[in-house]
Amino acid sequence: MDKDKTVILGAGPCGIGAAWYLYKKGYSNWAIYERNPYVGGLSASFRDEKDFTWDIGGHVLFSHHKEFGEFLDEALDKKYLLHKRDSWIRIFDSWIPYPFQNNIHYLPKEKFELCLRGLSKRSRKDLKAKNFKQWLTANFGRSIARYFMIPLNKKMWSYPLEKMSTERIAERISPINLEEIKKNASNRDKISNNWGPNSNFIYPVYGGVGEVFRRAAARFKDKLKLGYQACKIDLDSKKIFFKNGAEKKYDILINTSSIRNLVNMSYPKNRQLIKLAERLKYNGIIIIGIGLRRKREDRRSWMYFPEQKYPFFRVTNLSNYSAHNVPNGDVQRCSSLLIEIIFPKRGTVNKKSLIRETINGLIDTGLLLESDRELIESIFCFEAEYAYPIPTLDRDRTLDKIDGFLKRYNVFSRGRFGSFRYERGNMDDCFMQGYAVAKQIVDQ
């Protein structure tokens, strides 16, 4: 049995980030193992039988990391499109620009006045929130929290908000500028939408977001093993056992799969660690793609849906990102919508019923016409067990104990679910986590 100094489990953004650094540095003693027959993880893309391309979620590419930007340029050979975010919210049977809190002047007058009054009544005392639900009300006032923040986050997390931490998650939400909001009230057409790192983003010309990782992995295909799902890891002998019967020894292990699964398949069994890992909560996601045999006149990037009458929390105009996401790149004759629906990790999902509810919801919002039922060319449906790692109140304490244990065995768990930190779960953050740990290995 041969032995690699470094083994990477998982070829998603984090695993590719680690592999990319090792490859670029000419480091030869390593390999990367992926359980699926494709690379990209939750950032993979698929082309269906009707020639529509689908991402696993409304992914866009942006970053403040210089190394990730250079990686994108090289992997895609600069074959990408530049976009300015045009995002909206469907609420009260109308459309409000995103971020909601900066554009409440688009609301009906009565709702606007309630939201403004709630913002004005906030106090510093209220800002000392003990959980995420309290934090939303304290920072945005009762009405904004009630109309938008709480219902959207309930949908997105499918987990009690009062059991979630406020630390770091707040960085993903646009702050309030009360004076600007008041000023906007006198100009109905004013849109405040420049907040956030994804206000400008790029997208591959061909192949969806997954094209980035397919092109990168092609550089080191001799190091990449697809269809290898780890089922047991002997921490003492530093040996990985795979479901296909293969075995592999290592000196250093970079895990980018779920840290929960890593703990459960590690031997000798550590019951205390397994109980700790069970505290780490997460949700799943259903992706539904609707490929339409007609052009849709809609310049928007993506839209949020906080109201419970719609099963989805976000819809993306995927054919707006690249014409080549539809057959023959013909956006004059075809268009596509990508829909995201979160579900708790427990329970089953009736996909046929969900697709039916989704189409009805799209028609109700005006994103589809009733006559479009006959023009649906393709329906894509993808279920992922892991969508978002949930920042529960005790998450950080739990992770510190697990990470401390793994580090003693030269195991580094990184990435969206490898580190289990939502606030570091963007594509670029995951790539950089893998990149950084690989750099640490090479430099030591």
C-alpha positions as CSV (number, residue, x, y, z in Angstrom):
1,M,0.0,0.0,0.0
2,D,1.4,3.4,-1.0
3,K,1.3,6.3,1.4
4,D,0.7,10.0,0.7
5,K,2.0,12.6,3.2
6,T,-1.2,14.6,2.7
7,V,-4.7,13.3,1.9
8,I,-7.6,15.6,1.2
9,L,-11.2,14.3,1.7
10,G,-13.6,16.2,-0.5
11,A,-13.3,18.0,-3.8
12,G,-15.5,21.0,-3.1
13,P,-14.2,24.6,-2.9
14,C,-12.2,23.9,0.2
15,G,-10.6,20.6,-1.0
16,I,-9.9,22.3,-4.4
17,G,-8.3,25.2,-2.5
18,A,-5.9,22.9,-0.7
19,A,-5.2,20.9,-3.8
20,W,-4.6,24.1,-5.8
21,Y,-1.9,25.4,-3.4
22,L,-0.1,22.0,-3.4
23,Y,-0.3,21.8,-7.2
24,K,1.0,25.3,-7.7
25,K,3.9,24.8,-5.3
26,G,4.9,21.6,-7.1
27,Y,4.3,19.5,-4.0
28,S,3.9,15.9,-5.2
29,N,3.2,13.7,-2.2
30,W,-0.6,14.2,-1.9
31,A,-4.0,13.0,-3.2
32,I,-7.6,14.2,-3.1
33,Y,-10.6,11.8,-2.7
34,E,-14.2,12.7,-3.6
35,R,-17.2,10.5,-2.9
36,N,-19.2,11.8,-5.8
37,P,-18.4,11.2,-9.5
38,Y,-18.0,15.0,-9.9
39,V,-16.1,17.8,-8.2
40,G,-17.4,21.1,-6.7
41,G,-19.5,19.8,-3.8
42,L,-22.3,22.3,-3.2
43,S,-20.8,24.5,-5.9
44,A,-21.1,21.9,-8.6
45,S,-23.2,22.4,-11.8
46,F,-25.1,20.0,-14.0
47,R,-26.4,20.1,-17.6
48,D,-29.7,18.3,-17.9
49,E,-31.1,16.3,-20.9
50,K,-32.7,19.4,-22.3
51,D,-29.3,21.3,-22.3
52,F,-30.1,23.6,-19.4
53,T,-27.3,24.2,-16.9
54,W,-28.1,24.2,-13.2
55,D,-26.1,25.3,-10.1
56,I,-26.8,23.9,-6.6
57,G,-28.1,27.2,-5.3
58,G,-27.9,30.8,-6.4
59,H,-24.1,31.0,-6.4
60,V,-22.2,34.0,-7.6
61,L,-18.4,34.6,-7.5
62,F,-16.9,37.5,-5.5
63,S,-14.2,37.9,-3.0
64,H,-11.9,40.2,-1.0
65,H,-9.2,37.5,-1.0
66,K,-6.5,38.3,-3.6
67,E,-5.5,34.6,-3.9
68,F,-9.1,33.5,-4.7
69,G,-9.3,36.2,-7.4
70,E,-6.1,35.1,-9.0
71,F,-7.4,31.5,-8.8
72,L,-10.6,32.4,-10.7
73,D,-8.7,34.3,-13.4
74,E,-6.4,31.4,-14.0
75,A,-8.9,28.6,-13.7
76,L,-11.4,30.3,-16.0
77,D,-8.8,31.9,-18.3
78,K,-10.7,35.1,-17.6
79,K,-13.8,33.7,-19.5
80,Y,-16.4,35.1,-17.2
81,L,-19.1,37.8,-17.1
82,L,-19.3,40.8,-14.9
83,H,-22.6,41.6,-13.2
84,K,-24.0,44.2,-10.9
85,R,-26.4,42.8,-8.3
86,D,-30.1,43.7,-8.8
87,S,-31.9,41.9,-6.0
88,W,-35.5,42.3,-4.8
89,I,-37.9,41.1,-2.1
90,R,-41.5,40.0,-2.7
91,I,-43.7,41.1,0.2
92,F,-47.3,42.5,0.6
93,D,-47.9,41.5,-3.1
94,S,-45.3,44.0,-4.3
95,W,-41.5,44.2,-4.9
96,I,-39.1,45.9,-2.6
97,P,-35.4,46.5,-3.4
98,Y,-32.8,44.6,-1.3
99,P,-31.6,45.2,1.4
100,F,-35.1,45.6,2.8
101,Q,-34.2,47.8,5.8
102,N,-32.6,50.4,3.5
103,N,-35.6,50.6,1.1
104,I,-38.6,50.5,3.4
105,H,-39.9,53.7,1.6
106,Y,-41.1,51.3,-1.2
107,L,-43.6,49.8,1.3
108,P,-47.2,50.9,1.5
109,K,-47.4,54.1,3.5
110,E,-48.8,52.6,6.7
111,K,-46.2,49.8,6.8
112,F,-43.4,52.3,6.1
113,E,-44.4,54.5,9.0
114,L,-44.6,51.5,11.4
115,C,-41.1,50.3,10.3
116,L,-39.7,53.9,10.6
117,R,-41.2,54.2,14.1
118,G,-39.7,50.9,15.1
119,L,-36.3,52.0,14.0
120,S,-36.6,55.3,15.9
121,K,-37.6,53.5,19.1
122,R,-34.5,51.3,19.3
123,S,-32.3,51.9,22.3
124,R,-28.7,50.9,23.2
125,K,-30.0,48.8,26.1
126,D,-32.0,46.7,23.6
127,L,-28.9,45.9,21.5
128,K,-27.6,43.5,24.2
129,A,-29.5,40.6,22.7
130,K,-29.0,37.0,24.0
131,N,-30.0,35.3,20.8
132,F,-30.5,35.9,17.1
133,K,-34.2,36.5,17.3
134,Q,-33.7,39.2,20.0
135,W,-30.9,40.7,18.0
136,L,-33.1,41.2,14.9
137,T,-35.8,43.0,16.8
138,A,-33.2,45.1,18.8
139,N,-31.4,46.2,15.7
140,F,-34.2,46.7,13.2
141,G,-37.2,47.5,15.4
142,R,-40.3,45.4,15.8
143,S,-41.9,46.0,12.5
144,I,-39.0,45.3,10.2
145,A,-38.2,42.2,12.3
146,R,-41.8,41.1,12.1
147,Y,-42.4,41.7,8.4
148,F,-39.1,40.6,7.0
149,M,-36.1,39.7,9.2
150,I,-37.7,37.0,11.3
151,P,-39.9,35.3,8.7
152,L,-37.1,35.2,6.1
153,N,-34.6,33.8,8.6
154,K,-37.1,31.2,9.8
155,K,-37.3,30.0,6.2
156,M,-33.6,30.1,5.6
157,W,-32.6,28.3,8.8
158,S,-35.6,26.1,9.5
159,Y,-34.5,26.3,13.1
160,P,-35.6,28.3,16.1
161,L,-34.0,31.7,15.9
162,E,-34.0,32.0,19.7
163,K,-31.5,29.1,19.8
164,M,-29.1,30.8,17.5
165,S,-26.1,32.9,18.3
166,T,-25.7,36.5,17.2
167,E,-21.9,36.4,17.0
168,R,-20.6,36.8,13.4
169,I,-23.9,36.0,11.7
170,A,-24.7,39.7,12.0
171,E,-21.9,40.5,9.6
172,R,-24.0,39.0,6.8
173,I,-26.8,41.6,7.3
174,S,-26.7,45.2,6.1
175,P,-26.5,47.8,9.0
176,I,-29.0,50.6,9.5
177,N,-28.4,54.2,8.5
178,L,-31.5,55.9,9.9
179,E,-30.8,59.3,8.4
180,E,-30.4,57.9,4.9
181,I,-33.7,55.9,5.3
182,K,-35.5,59.1,6.3
183,K,-34.0,60.9,3.3
184,N,-35.0,58.1,0.9
185,A,-38.6,58.6,2.0
186,S,-38.8,61.8,0.0
187,N,-37.7,60.1,-3.2
188,R,-39.8,57.1,-4.1
189,D,-37.5,56.0,-6.9
190,K,-34.3,56.0,-4.9
191,I,-32.8,52.6,-4.4
192,S,-30.1,51.9,-1.8
193,N,-28.6,48.6,-2.9
194,N,-24.8,49.0,-2.9
195,W,-24.3,47.3,0.4
196,G,-22.3,44.0,0.7
197,P,-19.4,42.3,-1.0
198,N,-21.6,40.7,-3.7
199,S,-23.0,44.0,-5.0
200,N,-20.7,43.2,-8.0
201,F,-20.0,39.7,-9.0
202,I,-18.7,37.5,-11.8
203,Y,-20.1,34.3,-13.4
204,P,-18.5,31.8,-15.8
205,V,-19.5,32.1,-19.5
206,Y,-19.9,28.4,-19.8
207,G,-20.8,25.5,-17.5
208,G,-22.2,27.3,-14.5
209,V,-20.3,28.0,-11.3
210,G,-19.1,24.4,-11.2
211,E,-17.0,25.1,-14.3
212,V,-14.5,26.8,-12.0
213,F,-13.8,23.6,-10.1
214,R,-13.9,21.3,-13.1
215,R,-11.3,23.4,-14.8
216,A,-9.1,23.6,-11.7
217,A,-9.3,19.8,-11.0
218,A,-8.3,19.1,-14.6
219,R,-4.9,20.5,-13.8
220,F,-4.2,17.7,-11.2
221,K,-6.5,14.9,-12.5
222,D,-3.7,12.4,-11.7
223,K,-4.1,13.3,-8.0
224,L,-7.9,13.2,-8.1
225,K,-9.9,10.0,-7.1
226,L,-13.6,10.2,-7.8
227,G,-16.2,7.8,-6.3
228,Y,-14.2,7.3,-3.1
229,Q,-16.4,7.6,0.0
230,A,-14.6,7.3,3.3
231,C,-16.4,5.0,5.8
232,K,-13.7,4.6,8.5
233,I,-10.6,6.4,9.6
234,D,-8.2,4.8,12.0
235,L,-6.6,7.8,13.8
236,D,-3.9,5.7,15.5
237,S,-2.6,4.0,12.3
238,K,-3.5,7.0,10.1
239,K,-5.4,4.9,7.7
240,I,-8.6,5.6,5.7
241,F,-11.0,2.9,4.5
242,F,-13.3,3.6,1.6
243,K,-16.7,2.0,0.7
244,N,-15.3,0.7,-2.6
245,G,-12.8,-1.4,-0.6
246,A,-9.7,0.8,-1.1
247,E,-7.5,1.8,1.7
248,K,-5.0,4.7,2.1
249,K,-2.4,5.7,4.6
250,Y,-1.5,9.3,5.3
251,D,0.6,11.5,7.5
252,I,-1.7,14.6,7.4
253,L,-5.4,14.5,6.7
254,I,-7.4,17.6,5.5
255,N,-11.1,16.8,5.9
256,T,-13.5,19.0,4.0
257,S,-16.6,16.8,4.5
258,S,-18.9,17.2,7.5
259,I,-17.1,17.2,10.8
260,R,-20.1,15.3,12.2
261,N,-19.5,12.5,9.8
262,L,-15.7,12.7,10.4
263,V,-16.2,12.1,14.2
264,N,-18.7,9.3,13.6
265,M,-16.3,7.3,11.3
266,S,-13.2,7.9,13.3
267,Y,-11.7,5.0,15.4
268,P,-11.1,4.3,18.2
269,K,-14.6,5.4,19.0
270,N,-14.8,8.4,21.3
271,R,-18.3,8.5,22.8
272,Q,-17.9,11.9,24.3
273,L,-16.8,13.4,21.0
274,I,-19.7,11.7,19.2
275,K,-22.1,13.3,21.7
276,L,-20.5,16.7,21.1
277,A,-20.8,16.3,17.3
278,E,-24.5,15.6,17.6
279,R,-24.9,19.1,19.0
280,L,-23.9,20.6,15.7
281,K,-27.1,21.4,13.8
282,Y,-27.7,21.9,10.1
283,N,-30.4,22.0,7.5
284,G,-30.9,20.6,4.0
285,I,-31.9,22.1,0.7
286,I,-34.0,21.3,-2.3
287,I,-33.0,22.9,-5.6
288,I,-35.7,23.2,-8.3
289,G,-34.9,24.4,-11.7
290,I,-37.6,25.5,-14.2
291,G,-36.4,25.7,-17.8
292,L,-38.9,27.6,-19.9
293,R,-39.4,27.6,-23.7
294,R,-39.7,31.4,-23.9
295,K,-37.8,34.6,-23.2
296,R,-38.6,36.3,-19.9
297,E,-38.1,40.1,-19.6
298,D,-36.7,40.4,-16.1
299,R,-33.4,42.1,-15.4
300,R,-33.2,41.0,-11.7
301,S,-30.5,38.8,-10.3
302,W,-32.2,37.1,-7.5
303,M,-35.3,37.6,-5.2
304,Y,-36.2,36.8,-1.6
305,F,-39.6,35.6,-0.4
306,P,-40.1,35.9,3.4
307,E,-43.8,35.1,3.4
308,Q,-45.0,31.7,4.4
309,K,-47.4,31.3,1.5
310,Y,-44.4,30.5,-0.7
311,P,-42.3,27.4,0.0
312,F,-39.1,28.9,-1.4
313,F,-37.0,31.6,0.2
314,R,-35.0,32.6,-2.9
315,V,-35.3,32.5,-6.6
316,T,-32.6,33.3,-9.1
317,N,-32.9,34.3,-12.7
318,L,-30.2,31.9,-13.7
319,S,-30.4,32.6,-17.5
320,N,-29.5,36.3,-16.7
321,Y,-26.1,35.1,-15.3
322,S,-25.0,33.5,-18.6
323,A,-26.9,32.9,-21.9
324,H,-25.2,29.5,-22.0
325,N,-27.2,28.3,-19.0
326,V,-30.0,27.7,-21.6
327,P,-30.0,25.5,-24.7
328,N,-27.7,26.8,-27.5
329,G,-27.2,30.1,-25.5
330,D,-30.5,31.3,-27.0
331,V,-32.0,33.6,-24.3
332,Q,-34.4,35.0,-27.0
333,R,-36.2,31.7,-26.9
334,C,-35.4,30.2,-23.5
335,S,-35.0,31.2,-19.9
336,S,-34.4,29.5,-16.5
337,L,-35.3,30.1,-12.9
338,L,-33.5,28.4,-10.0
339,I,-35.5,28.0,-6.8
340,E,-34.2,27.2,-3.3
341,I,-36.2,25.5,-0.5
342,I,-34.8,24.8,2.9
343,F,-35.9,21.8,5.0
344,P,-34.9,20.6,8.5
345,K,-32.5,17.7,8.6
346,R,-35.3,15.5,10.0
347,G,-38.2,14.3,7.9
348,T,-38.9,13.4,4.3
349,V,-39.8,15.7,1.4
350,N,-42.5,15.0,-1.2
351,K,-40.8,16.4,-4.3
352,K,-43.7,16.1,-6.7
353,S,-45.9,18.1,-4.3
354,L,-43.1,20.6,-3.7
355,I,-42.6,21.2,-7.5
356,R,-46.3,21.7,-7.9
357,E,-46.4,24.2,-5.0
358,T,-43.3,26.0,-6.4
359,I,-44.8,26.5,-9.9
360,N,-48.1,27.8,-8.3
361,G,-46.0,30.2,-6.2
362,L,-44.1,31.4,-9.2
363,I,-47.3,32.1,-11.0
364,D,-48.7,33.9,-7.9
365,T,-45.7,36.2,-7.8
366,G,-45.8,37.0,-11.5
367,L,-42.5,35.3,-12.2
368,L,-44.4,32.8,-14.4
369,L,-47.6,33.2,-16.3
370,E,-50.4,30.7,-16.1
371,S,-49.8,30.0,-19.8
372,D,-46.2,29.1,-19.0
373,R,-47.3,25.7,-17.6
374,E,-47.4,24.5,-21.2
375,L,-44.0,26.0,-21.9
376,I,-42.0,24.3,-19.2
377,E,-39.3,22.5,-21.1
378,S,-37.3,21.1,-18.2
379,I,-37.7,20.6,-14.4
380,F,-34.5,20.0,-12.5
381,C,-34.6,18.7,-8.9
382,F,-31.7,18.2,-6.6
383,E,-31.7,17.4,-2.8
384,A,-28.6,18.1,-0.7
385,E,-28.6,16.8,2.9
386,Y,-26.3,19.6,4.0
387,A,-27.1,23.3,3.2
388,Y,-26.3,25.6,6.1
389,P,-24.4,24.9,9.3
390,I,-26.5,26.5,12.0
391,P,-24.6,28.8,14.5
392,T,-26.3,27.6,17.6
393,L,-25.6,29.2,21.0
394,D,-23.1,26.5,22.0
395,R,-21.6,25.9,18.6
396,D,-18.2,27.5,19.2
397,R,-17.5,25.7,22.5
398,T,-18.4,22.4,20.9
399,L,-16.2,23.0,17.9
400,D,-13.2,24.1,20.0
401,K,-13.3,20.7,21.8
402,I,-13.6,18.7,18.7
403,D,-10.9,20.6,16.8
404,G,-8.5,20.3,19.8
405,F,-9.0,16.5,19.7
406,L,-8.5,16.2,16.0
407,K,-5.4,18.3,15.9
408,R,-3.6,15.9,18.1
409,Y,-3.9,13.3,15.3
410,N,-2.8,15.6,12.5
411,V,-6.4,16.0,11.2
412,F,-7.5,19.4,10.0
413,S,-11.2,19.8,9.4
414,R,-12.0,22.8,7.1
415,G,-14.6,24.2,4.8
416,R,-18.3,25.0,5.0
417,F,-19.2,21.8,7.0
418,G,-15.7,20.7,7.8
419,S,-15.3,23.8,10.1
420,F,-19.1,24.1,10.6
421,R,-18.9,27.8,10.6
422,Y,-21.6,29.5,8.5
423,E,-19.8,32.9,8.7
424,R,-16.8,31.3,6.9
425,G,-19.0,29.3,4.5
426,N,-18.9,31.3,1.3
427,M,-17.2,29.8,-1.7
428,D,-14.1,32.1,-1.4
429,D,-13.8,31.6,2.3
430,C,-13.9,27.8,1.9
431,F,-11.3,27.9,-0.8
432,M,-9.1,30.0,1.4
433,Q,-9.4,27.7,4.3
434,G,-8.1,24.8,2.2
435,Y,-5.5,27.0,0.7
436,A,-4.3,28.2,4.1
437,V,-4.0,24.8,5.7
438,A,-2.1,23.4,2.6
439,K,0.3,26.4,2.9
440,Q,0.8,25.6,6.5
441,I,1.7,22.0,5.6
442,V,4.2,22.9,2.9
443,D,5.8,25.6,5.0
444,Q,6.3,23.6,8.1
